[in-house]
Amino acid sequence: MYHKTKLENGIIVVTESMPQVRSISMGFLVDAGPYNETPKQNGLAHLVEHTMFNGTSSRDASQISRMMDEAGGYMGAFTARDYTCYTATVLDDYRTYALDLMGDILLNSIFPEDKLETEKNAILREIDMSLDIPNNAVHALLKDTIWPGHPLGRSISGTHETVNSFTREDVIYFVHENYLPDRIIIAAAGNLDHHDFVAQVRDAFWRMLGQSGKEESDKAQFNSAIAIRNTDVSQIYFSIGIRALPYAHKDRYSLYILNNILGGGFSSRLYRHLREELGFVYHISSEYIAYRDEGLWVIEGSTSQENFMHVLKLILAELTQLITVDKPVDEEELWKAKMQIRGHHMISGEDTNTRMSRLATQELYFGEYLGSDNVLANIENIDIQMIEKLSRETLAENIRKPAIAVVGPEISKFYDAIKINELLGKLF
């Protein structure tokens, strides 16, 4: 059962009771992240997230870790493009204990100078490690190519230059400016009573006061371009980006299904043709990534140097069919996609952490709870005509103008943007 309460200070509390379990997952979503950074602040929201567990006015970092270990639970945090989220999962007996701890962390963190430097060094290693992984590097290159200079295109972790420049005062200022009650959503799923949980949240967060003067960020402009980076790896890694729908768009369910058909599993078109039939790739997939104001449809994979242009041509040909043939998908494909999405949704929904995450993000993006029955009904209601309309009216122009990023060994000796543009011209 779902419930929602807005506290006197502006914090929104959303819960879903799961009486069949003994655990509870809590999420503390802050409507602040990379979108709130200036270019010189790139990576600051992520640094704040890292340093939030390094001690409060009454507990040091080792005490915080030990308290969660003693409860037999775990806590963590992550920075997304649109928000930052802190999480804790414990047995229901330790709910008050965990709320008190998380309230202390979010209200009373002191950001010790020595710990700040340690976290900055850890993030620098994280940045380097991510770029050492070719599929991460090509994905980052794609976003930087599509949205140069915009928060959506910048690395969430920042750069060596920006991270090294941050001071304790920068961290404190960002928290004071953005960690405010009208930007906080506290979500919980598990063995709980909503009214009791709200009372405990009120006790833990009543001192959080203030109101944000949130400013709208500049709207992202999709840049259809080609980026090539020579890297000493054995394969060519590619990432193709198509402008898509923002998170709350009414046609999002059709795109989830279309994505599943194109590259969403082992029976998808791209995997079946390029991996199973031709053996040109080991891995290939597509993904629909949605943000508050923008969306991106991404196709990614890797192949050998000699097969790259052929693989790229085959992928673009599959995209061309979606906007040119009489029936871009058939009934069997549609049915398979619905069954796969339904199964994934229901299986993942048995986990308290997933249920908590859905509560928090739905409140952020929609201001209401959609519920599994609602989501599954919308998936089931999609028909071929709706897929055709999405392909030919909403996505057609975007499919004709993709962005492409390529990372691999000595690429510029064999391929360049001119050759890839010539291929795009022949197909579109």
Secondary structure, DSSP 8 states (H G I E B T S, - for coil): -EEEEE-TTS-EEEEEE-TT-SEEEEEEEES-SGGG--GGGTTHHHHHHHHTTSBBSS-BHHHHHHHHHHTT-EEEEEE-SS-EEEEEEEEGGGHHHHHHHHHHHHHHB---HHHHHHHHHHHHHHHHHHHHSHHHHHHHHHHHHHSTTSTTTS-TT--HHHHHH--HHHHHHHHHHH--GGGEEEEEEES--HHHHHHHHHHHHTT------------------EEEEE-S-SSEEEEEEEEE--TT-TTHHHHHHHHHHHHSSTTSHHIIIIIIIS--EEEEEEEEEE-SS-EEEEEEEEE-TTTHHHHHHHHHHHHHHHHHSS-SS-HHHHHHHHHHHHHHHHHHTTSHHHHHHHHHHHHHHHSS---HHHHHHHHHT--HHHHHHIIIIISHHHHHS-EEEEEETTHHHH--HHHHHHHHHHH-
